[in-house]
Amino acid sequence: MTLGIVTGLLAALGHSLSYLATRWFTADRGRPVGQLLVQAHVLMGGVALGAMPWVWLEGLTWSWSWLWRLGCLLGFFVVAQVSLLTAVRLVDASRVSPLLGAKIAVLAVITVGQGEALGWAQWVAVGLAVGAAWLLNAAGGRLPWRVTVLVGLACVAYAIADTFIEGVVREVERLSAAGPLAARPGGVGVGERMAGPIFTVSAVYGALGVVGAAMLPWFGSRSWGAWRDTLPYAGIWLSSMVALYTAFATAGLVLGAILQSARGIFSIVLGMALAAWGWHHLEQRHGWGVQARRLGAAALMCLAVYLYVRR
């Protein structure tokens, strides 16, 4: 559980930083979001494929039982990512990021549908997390309907992709020589816990890198500067995915999503810092009243984490 909480918070921080990197790439550098997506996934794919010989799980073979889950994960993730980054291009990252907390409600419904029961405290935690996400957004004024639709689509697609993340990790662990981690006597170390998630990240982004390479003639750039500007997003995002997959595998889907929702808090704090430093092209400056309401909603998010963990 401790590993899951730590990696979930690290994933949240990484996501907040990656949204700022997206905003910088599109608003500051004036480059299209499609170019960022394709080039970043080519870079991440190169790292993932290069790491594959070292992260391949012993005894794992190519099998339809985990490959079809991987394909579904890829499809829903691409839909979510395109929707989200398009929204971030239109408005400040600190406005979009908190709304992704609505994904928790979708995940809770999926989890219950899969047969896992949630206690009353956990349902309260889900409600608080979703409410906090909406309060965080309301503190900055109403969003354009197009952005709201894009974020809603991203929430649903991310939630479905998250269920396949957990499914792929569990399946590759089951099929590897080590067997299911839960059945190992005496527990397992951090390295063993992270082996399945790291392999899954490599498989996902290796596949996405191949798709991205095929799309380079239409969305890529021959400019070294464009690739250089892609590096911050690619490095931050790939690192945060390792943390997120580990959180889902160790803390569970719903708690992992609640921890991931802390990206809204991180985005607010980062946004305040950028505005104070005069980087208004990346983040608008808001009054203290707005910031106080946002921080109050962020406290509700922390309470949601506590209620969910105390079960």
Phi, psi and chi 1 to 4 in degrees:
 res  aa     phi    psi   chi1   chi2   chi3   chi4
   1 MET       -  -41.1 -177.4   62.6   73.4      -
   2 THR   -61.0  -44.4  -59.0      -      -      -
   3 LEU   -60.5  -41.2  177.0   62.3      -      -
   4 GLY   -63.2  -41.6      -      -      -      -
   5 ILE   -67.5  -45.2  -68.1  174.1      -      -
   6 VAL   -62.9  -47.4  171.0      -      -      -
   7 THR   -69.4  -32.1   52.7      -      -      -
   8 GLY   -63.3  -42.0      -      -      -      -
   9 LEU   -69.5  -37.5  -68.2  174.4      -      -
  10 LEU   -64.1  -38.6  -73.0  174.9      -      -
  11 ALA   -63.4  -40.8      -      -      -      -
  12 ALA   -61.7  -44.5      -      -      -      -
  13 LEU   -63.5  -42.5  176.1   59.8      -      -
  14 GLY   -62.4  -40.6      -      -      -      -
  15 HIS   -63.0  -42.9  -76.3  175.8      -      -
  16 SER   -60.4  -43.1  -62.8      -      -      -
  17 LEU   -67.1  -35.7  -67.6  171.9      -      -
  18 SER   -69.1  -33.4   71.5      -      -      -
  19 TYR   -66.1  -37.9  -58.8  152.1      -      -
  20 LEU   -66.6  -37.0  -70.9  177.9      -      -
  21 ALA   -64.1  -36.7      -      -      -      -
  22 THR   -64.1  -46.7  -60.2      -      -      -
  23 ARG   -60.7  -41.5 -174.3   80.5  171.2  161.7
  24 TRP   -64.7  -43.4  174.1   76.7      -      -
  25 PHE   -63.2  -42.1 -174.4   90.6      -      -
  26 THR   -88.3  -43.4   55.9      -      -      -
  27 ALA   -85.8  -42.1      -      -      -      -
  28 ASP   -82.1  -45.8 -171.2   84.2      -      -
  29 ARG   -88.0  -13.8  -64.5  -59.3 -177.4 -178.4
  30 GLY    69.3   30.7      -      -      -      -
  31 ARG  -104.6  152.5  -56.1 -173.8 -170.3  -81.1
  32 PRO   -73.0  148.9   24.5  -32.6      -      -
  33 VAL   -65.6  -31.4   68.6      -      -      -
  34 GLY   -62.0  -38.6      -      -      -      -
  35 GLN   -64.5  -40.9 -175.2 -179.2   93.0      -
  36 LEU   -61.8  -47.6  174.5   65.6      -      -
  37 LEU   -60.0  -49.6  -87.0  174.8      -      -
  38 VAL   -67.6  -49.0  169.4      -      -      -
  39 GLN   -66.9  -39.1  -66.6 -176.2  169.6      -
  40 ALA   -63.4  -40.7      -      -      -      -
  41 HIS   -72.9  -26.8  -76.7   89.3      -      -
  42 VAL   -66.9  -44.3  169.4      -      -      -
  43 LEU   -64.5  -46.7  -67.4  173.6      -      -
  44 MET   -66.3  -35.4  -68.3 -173.6  -72.3      -
  45 GLY   -64.4  -38.0      -      -      -      -
  46 GLY   -62.9  -42.8      -      -      -      -
  47 VAL   -64.9  -44.2  173.1      -      -      -
  48 ALA   -63.9  -46.2      -      -      -      -
  49 LEU   -66.7  -36.6  -68.7  174.0      -      -
  50 GLY   -65.2  -31.5      -      -      -      -
  51 ALA   -84.0  -14.3      -      -      -      -
  52 MET   -54.9  -43.4 -170.7   62.7   77.4      -
  53 PRO   -59.9  -27.3  -23.7   34.5      -      -
  54 TRP   -90.8  -21.6  -73.4  -88.4      -      -
  55 VAL  -105.1   -2.8  -57.3      -      -      -
  56 TRP   -63.1  132.0 -169.7  -85.8      -      -
  57 LEU   -75.2  134.1  -61.3 -179.3      -      -
  58 GLU   -60.2  129.9 -177.6 -177.6   -4.8      -
  59 GLY    86.3   -6.8      -      -      -      -
  60 LEU   -76.5  133.6 -179.9   64.9      -      -
  61 THR  -118.9  161.1   58.6      -      -      -
  62 TRP   -65.5  125.6  -63.8  100.5      -      -
  63 SER  -146.3  140.0  169.1      -      -      -
  64 TRP   -60.3  -26.9  179.1 -112.5      -      -
  65 SER   -63.4  -28.7   64.3      -      -      -
  66 TRP  -112.2  -19.1   65.4  -89.5      -      -
  67 LEU   -69.6  -37.2  -75.6  174.0      -      -
  68 TRP   -70.0  -33.5   75.7  -94.2      -      -
  69 ARG   -64.9  -40.0  -68.7  178.7  173.1   86.6
  70 LEU   -63.0  -41.6  179.2   64.0      -      -
  71 GLY   -62.5  -42.6      -      -      -      -
  72 CYS   -64.9  -41.1  -67.6      -      -      -
  73 LEU   -57.8  -46.6 -167.6  167.4      -      -
  74 LEU   -61.0  -44.9  -67.3  171.3      -      -
  75 GLY   -63.2  -49.7      -      -      -      -
  76 PHE   -69.1  -33.6  -76.1  106.2      -      -
  77 PHE   -65.7  -41.3  174.5   77.7      -      -
  78 VAL   -62.3  -43.9  168.8      -      -      -
  79 VAL   -59.5  -46.2  171.2      -      -      -
  80 ALA   -64.0  -43.8      -      -      -      -
  81 GLN   -66.8  -43.4 -164.0   76.0  -24.7      -
  82 VAL   -63.3  -42.6  170.7      -      -      -
  83 SER   -62.7  -46.6  -59.6      -      -      -
  84 LEU   -66.4  -48.6  175.9   63.2      -      -
  85 LEU   -68.2  -28.6  -65.8 -170.2      -      -
  86 THR   -65.6  -40.2  -57.7      -      -      -
  87 ALA   -65.9  -42.1      -      -      -      -
  88 VAL   -64.3  -31.0  170.5      -      -      -
  89 ARG   -66.7  -27.7 -178.8  176.4   61.5   86.4
  90 LEU   -87.9  -33.4  -62.8  173.7      -      -
  91 VAL  -138.5  172.4  -63.6      -      -      -
  92 ASP   -59.5  145.4  -67.2  -14.8      -      -
  93 ALA   -62.0  -33.8      -      -      -      -
  94 SER   -69.9  -13.9   64.7      -      -      -
  95 ARG   -87.1  -35.7  -59.9  -69.0  -44.7  -78.1
  96 VAL   -83.4  -44.5  172.6      -      -      -
  97 SER   -54.7  -46.1 -179.4      -      -      -
  98 PRO   -61.4  -31.5  -25.4   36.3      -      -
  99 LEU   -64.5  -21.4  -85.4 -179.7      -      -
 100 LEU   -67.1  -10.4  -67.1  174.5      -      -
 101 GLY   -61.7  -21.1      -      -      -      -
 102 ALA   -63.3  -17.9      -      -      -      -
 103 LYS   -60.6  -27.2 -176.4 -173.5   76.2  171.1
 104 ILE   -60.3  -41.8  -62.6  169.7      -      -
 105 ALA   -63.2  -40.7      -      -      -      -
 106 VAL   -63.6  -43.6 -178.1      -      -      -
 107 LEU   -65.3  -37.7  -83.2  175.8      -      -
 108 ALA   -62.0  -43.3      -      -      -      -
 109 VAL   -63.3  -43.5  171.9      -      -      -
 110 ILE   -62.7  -42.9  -67.1  173.9      -      -
 111 THR   -62.0  -45.0  -61.1      -      -      -
 112 VAL   -64.6  -38.8  171.1      -      -      -
 113 GLY   -63.3  -24.6      -      -      -      -
 114 GLN   -87.5    2.6  -68.0  176.0  -23.3      -
 115 GLY   101.1    1.5      -      -      -      -
 116 GLU   -91.6  123.9 -179.4  178.4  -23.7      -
 117 ALA   -84.6  140.5      -      -      -      -
 118 LEU  -111.0  136.1  -61.4 -178.7      -      -
 119 GLY   -76.9  173.1      -      -      -      -
 120 TRP   -62.6  -38.1   68.9  -91.9      -      -
 121 ALA   -64.9  -35.7      -      -      -      -
 122 GLN   -70.7  -37.2  -68.3  170.0  -65.1      -
 123 TRP   -66.5  -37.5  -80.3  113.9      -      -
 124 VAL   -63.1  -40.2  170.8      -      -      -
 125 ALA   -61.4  -42.8      -      -      -      -
 126 VAL   -61.0  -46.4  171.0      -      -      -
 127 GLY   -61.7  -41.8      -      -      -      -
 128 LEU   -64.5  -41.7  -76.4  175.4      -      -
 129 ALA   -63.5  -43.5      -      -      -      -
 130 VAL   -67.8  -43.2  174.3      -      -      -
 131 GLY   -61.9  -40.8      -      -      -      -
 132 ALA   -63.4  -38.0      -      -      -      -
 133 ALA   -61.8  -43.4      -      -      -      -
 134 TRP   -70.3  -36.5  -77.0  101.1      -      -
 135 LEU   -65.4  -39.0  -73.7  173.7      -      -
 136 LEU   -60.2  -39.0  -75.5  166.0      -      -
 137 ASN   -73.0  -42.6  172.3   64.8      -      -
 138 ALA   -63.5  -26.7      -      -      -      -
 139 ALA   -65.2  -15.8      -      -      -      -
 140 GLY  -108.4    6.5      -      -      -      -
 141 GLY    96.9  165.6      -      -      -      -
 142 ARG   -71.3  136.8 -173.8  179.5  -63.7  -83.9
 143 LEU   -84.4  152.9  -75.0  171.8      -      -
 144 PRO   -58.7  146.1  -22.6   33.2      -      -
 145 TRP   -59.4  -33.7   69.2  -92.5      -      -
 146 ARG   -63.6  -41.4 -177.4 -174.6  175.5 -170.1
 147 VAL   -66.3  -41.2  173.3      -      -      -
 148 THR   -60.8  -43.2  -57.9      -      -      -
 149 VAL   -64.0  -43.5  170.5      -      -      -
 150 LEU   -62.0  -42.7  -73.8  168.7      -      -
 151 VAL   -69.0  -38.6  175.4      -      -      -
 152 GLY   -61.0  -43.8      -      -      -      -
 153 LEU   -62.8  -40.6  177.6   59.8      -      -
 154 ALA   -62.8  -40.6      -      -      -      -
 155 CYS   -61.2  -47.0  -75.3      -      -      -
 156 VAL   -65.7  -46.7  173.7      -      -      -
 157 ALA   -66.0  -40.3      -      -      -      -
 158 TYR   -63.5  -41.4  -88.0  135.3      -      -
 159 ALA   -61.1  -44.6      -      -      -      -
 160 ILE   -67.0  -41.3  -62.1  173.6      -      -
 161 ALA   -61.5  -37.5      -      -      -      -
 162 ASP   -62.5  -37.6  -71.8  -10.3      -      -
 163 THR   -64.2  -34.5   64.5      -      -      -
 164 PHE   -75.9  -27.8  -75.7  106.4      -      -
 165 ILE   -58.9  -52.5  -70.3  174.3      -      -
 166 GLU   -61.2  -39.7 -172.4 -178.4   44.7      -
 167 GLY   -63.6  -42.5      -      -      -      -
 168 VAL   -66.1  -44.9  173.1      -      -      -
 169 VAL   -59.8  -47.7  172.2      -      -      -
 170 ARG   -62.6  -39.9  -59.1  -64.8 -174.8 -152.0
 171 GLU   -70.6  -42.5 -168.9   64.3   13.3      -
 172 VAL   -69.4  -32.2  -63.3      -      -      -
 173 GLU   -66.3  -39.3  -73.2  177.0  -11.7      -
 174 ARG   -65.7  -37.8 -175.4 -176.7   70.1   82.3
 175 LEU   -85.3  -12.7  -65.3  172.9      -      -
 176 SER   -79.0  171.3   68.1      -      -      -
 177 ALA   -64.2  -29.3      -      -      -      -
 178 ALA   -70.3  -27.3      -      -      -      -
 179 GLY    79.6  179.3      -      -      -      -
 180 PRO   -58.8  132.0  -20.4   31.4      -      -
 181 LEU   -63.3  -34.3  -67.5 -179.2      -      -
 182 ALA   -64.2  -22.7      -      -      -      -
 183 ALA   -92.4   -1.7      -      -      -      -
 184 ARG   -77.0  126.2  -59.0  -81.2  -65.2  -77.1
 185 PRO   -69.6  143.2   26.6  -34.7      -      -
 186 GLY    79.9    4.7      -      -      -      -
 187 GLY    79.8  177.4      -      -      -      -
 188 VAL  -133.5  156.6  -66.1      -      -      -
 189 GLY   -82.3  175.1      -      -      -      -
 190 VAL   -61.4  -41.4  171.5      -      -      -
 191 GLY   -61.0  -41.7      -      -      -      -
 192 GLU   -68.1  -36.8  -67.6  171.3  -68.6      -
 193 ARG   -62.7  -35.3  -79.5  -73.1 -179.6 -170.3
 194 MET   -89.1   -8.5  -65.0 -173.4   66.4      -
 195 ALA   -61.6  -48.1      -      -      -      -
 196 GLY   -62.7  -49.6      -      -      -      -
 197 PRO   -59.5  -41.1  -28.2   36.0      -      -
 198 ILE   -65.9  -41.5  -70.3  174.8      -      -
 199 PHE   -61.3  -42.7  167.2   78.6      -      -
 200 THR   -64.2  -42.0  -55.2      -      -      -
 201 VAL   -59.5  -44.0  170.4      -      -      -
 202 SER   -63.4  -41.4  -63.1      -      -      -
 203 ALA   -66.2  -43.8      -      -      -      -
 204 VAL   -63.2  -51.5  168.4      -      -      -
 205 TYR   -79.9  -21.8  -76.5   89.7      -      -
 206 GLY   -65.0  -44.1      -      -      -      -
 207 ALA   -65.7  -42.9      -      -      -      -
 208 LEU   -65.3  -32.1  -71.8  173.3      -      -
 209 GLY   -65.0  -37.4      -      -      -      -
 210 VAL   -65.6  -43.6  172.9      -      -      -
 211 VAL   -62.7  -43.2  174.1      -      -      -
 212 GLY   -62.0  -40.2      -      -      -      -
 213 ALA   -61.9  -37.1      -      -      -      -
 214 ALA   -67.8  -23.5      -      -      -      -
 215 MET   -95.8   -2.0  -60.1  177.1   69.8      -
 216 LEU   -58.8  -37.8  -80.0  176.8      -      -
 217 PRO   -59.0  -25.5  -26.8   36.7      -      -
 218 TRP   -99.4  -33.6  -66.1  -85.4      -      -
 219 PHE  -117.7  -15.6  -65.0   97.5      -      -
 220 GLY   -80.2  171.3      -      -      -      -
 221 SER  -127.3  149.2  172.7      -      -      -
 222 ARG   -92.1    0.7  -64.3 -176.9  178.5 -179.8
 223 SER   -83.7  129.7  166.2      -      -      -
 224 TRP   -61.3  -35.3  157.9 -115.4      -      -
 225 GLY   -61.1  -38.0      -      -      -      -
 226 ALA   -65.8  -39.6      -      -      -      -
 227 TRP   -70.8  -38.0  -73.3   90.7      -      -
 228 ARG   -61.5  -41.6  178.5 -160.7   58.9 -149.2
 229 ASP   -70.4  -17.7  -66.0  -16.7      -      -
 230 THR   -80.4  -24.3  -54.6      -      -      -
 231 LEU   -57.4  -43.8  -76.7  172.2      -      -
 232 PRO   -58.2  -46.6  -25.8   35.6      -      -
 233 TYR   -62.8  -46.5  173.4   85.3      -      -
 234 ALA   -62.0  -45.4      -      -      -      -
 235 GLY   -65.8  -43.7      -      -      -      -
 236 ILE   -67.3  -43.8  -66.2  168.7      -      -
 237 TRP   -67.1  -43.3 -173.6  -96.8      -      -
 238 LEU   -64.1  -41.0 -171.8   60.3      -      -
 239 SER   -63.5  -42.1  -59.1      -      -      -
 240 SER   -68.7  -28.0   67.5      -      -      -
 241 MET   -69.6  -37.6  -75.3  -63.3   99.3      -
 242 VAL   -60.3  -43.5  172.6      -      -      -
 243 ALA   -65.6  -42.2      -      -      -      -
 244 LEU   -66.9  -44.8 -179.6   63.4      -      -
 245 TYR   -62.7  -36.7  -77.4   33.2      -      -
 246 THR   -65.9  -40.6  -56.5      -      -      -
 247 ALA   -62.4  -43.8      -      -      -      -
 248 PHE   -63.9  -38.9  -75.3  150.8      -      -
 249 ALA   -73.4  -26.7      -      -      -      -
 250 THR  -106.5  -31.5   55.2      -      -      -
 251 ALA  -106.5  -12.5      -      -      -      -
 252 GLY    96.5  164.2      -      -      -      -
 253 LEU   -65.5  -52.0  -82.6  176.8      -      -
 254 VAL   -68.6  -47.0  179.0      -      -      -
 255 LEU   -63.7  -40.2  178.4   55.6      -      -
 256 GLY   -58.8  -39.3      -      -      -      -
 257 ALA   -69.9  -37.1      -      -      -      -
 258 ILE   -64.6  -44.1  -70.1  176.8      -      -
 259 LEU   -62.8  -39.4  -68.4  166.5      -      -
 260 GLN   -62.7  -28.8 -171.7 -174.4   18.2      -
 261 SER   -67.2  -13.6  -64.6      -      -      -
 262 ALA   -63.1  -10.6      -      -      -      -
 263 ARG   -60.0  -28.0   59.5 -169.9  161.5 -165.0
 264 GLY   -63.4  -41.7      -      -      -      -
 265 ILE   -65.3  -48.1  -57.1  172.0      -      -
 266 PHE   -60.6  -39.7  -69.2  131.3      -      -
 267 SER   -64.4  -37.1  -68.1      -      -      -
 268 ILE   -65.6  -47.7  -69.7  170.7      -      -
 269 VAL   -62.8  -44.9  174.2      -      -      -
 270 LEU   -63.7  -39.1  -69.5  170.6      -      -
 271 GLY   -63.8  -41.7      -      -      -      -
 272 MET   -60.9  -41.3  -67.6  170.8   63.9      -
 273 ALA   -65.8  -44.3      -      -      -      -
 274 LEU   -63.6  -42.5  -70.3  175.4      -      -
 275 ALA   -64.3  -39.3      -      -      -      -
 276 ALA   -65.8  -31.3      -      -      -      -
 277 TRP   -83.3   -1.8  -66.5  -25.2      -      -
 278 GLY    87.6   13.9      -      -      -      -
 279 TRP   -88.5   61.6  -66.8    6.7      -      -
 280 HIS   -72.4  -14.2  -57.0  -56.0      -      -
 281 HIS   -72.9  -19.2   58.2  -65.9      -      -
 282 LEU  -100.7  -31.6  -65.2  179.5      -      -
 283 GLU  -152.3  127.3 -170.8   72.3   31.1      -
 284 GLN   -72.5  152.5  -63.8 -178.9   17.0      -
 285 ARG   -87.1  133.2 -170.2 -178.9 -174.1   91.3
 286 HIS  -120.3  154.6  -61.6  -77.0      -      -
 287 GLY   -69.6  166.6      -      -      -      -
 288 TRP   -66.0  -28.8  -75.0  108.7      -      -
 289 GLY   -62.7  -44.3      -      -      -      -
 290 VAL   -63.9  -43.5  171.5      -      -      -
 291 GLN   -65.5  -36.9  -58.4  -64.9    6.6      -
 292 ALA   -65.1  -41.6      -      -      -      -
 293 ARG   -64.7  -38.3  -70.0 -164.5  -63.5  -86.2
 294 ARG   -65.1  -43.0  -72.6 -175.7  169.5 -172.6
 295 LEU   -68.3  -32.7  -68.5  173.8      -      -
 296 GLY   -64.5  -42.0      -      -      -      -
 297 ALA   -66.0  -34.9      -      -      -      -
 298 ALA   -63.7  -34.9      -      -      -      -
 299 ALA   -63.6  -35.7      -      -      -      -
 300 LEU   -62.4  -35.8  -71.5  179.6      -      -
 301 MET   -64.2  -40.7 -168.6   73.0   73.1      -
 302 CYS   -64.4  -39.5  -64.9      -      -      -
 303 LEU   -63.2  -36.7  177.7   59.2      -      -
 304 ALA   -61.5  -42.1      -      -      -      -
 305 VAL   -61.8  -44.1  173.4      -      -      -
 306 TYR   -62.4  -46.1  168.5   74.9      -      -
 307 LEU   -63.4  -37.3  -74.5  175.6      -      -
 308 TYR   -70.6  -38.9 -165.1   93.1      -      -
 309 VAL   -72.1  -32.4  172.4      -      -      -
 310 ARG   -72.6    0.6   69.7 -178.3  -67.8  -89.2
 311 ARG   -57.4      -   64.0  176.5  177.5  173.9
